[in-house]
Amino acid sequence: MPRSVNAVASRAKRKKVLKQAKGYFGRRKNVWTVAKNAVEKALSYQYRDRRVRKREFRKLWIQRINAGARQYGMSYSVFMGKLHDKGIDINRKVLADLAMNEPEAFKAVVDQLK
């Protein structure tokens, strides 16, 4: 009895990967083995970088808060320490937004800490 091959599923799997490789350069977009490797690598980067993005944004917020706090003669660590001592619960994202876009509101927060 001849071996049965599920060509429909194999083709569908390949089409799916080649569709994901659309826009890649050279053989990465149309040769199955090359495209498969490129897509696997891209998906692993995608998974990793969803976590890295969170770290990058936190770093950015800290830099912005530090710059805003230093305008009023305070370092980031002193600023955050005083925030926690006073029991003011504002997260870094909001603080960074205040420091960048609402300097008066950020100054009001600093004045409460002094």
Stockholm file with secondary structure:
# STOCKHOLM 1.0

chainA/1-114         MPRSVNAVASRAKRKKVLKQAKGYFGRRKNVWTVAKNAVEKALSYQYRDRRVRKREFRKLWIQRINAGARQYGMSYSVFMGKLHDKGIDINRKVLADLAMNEPEAFKAVVDQLK
#=GR chainA/1-114 SS CCCCCCHHHHHHHHHHHHHHTTTCCGGGGTCHHHHHHHHHHHHHHHHHHHHHHHHHHHHHHHHHHHHHHHTTTCCHHHHHHHHHHHTCCCCHHHHHHHHHHCHHHHHHHHHHHC
#=GC SS_cons         CCCCCCHHHHHHHHHHHHHHTTTCCGGGGTCHHHHHHHHHHHHHHHHHHHHHHHHHHHHHHHHHHHHHHHTTTCCHHHHHHHHHHHTCCCCHHHHHHHHHHCHHHHHHHHHHHC
//
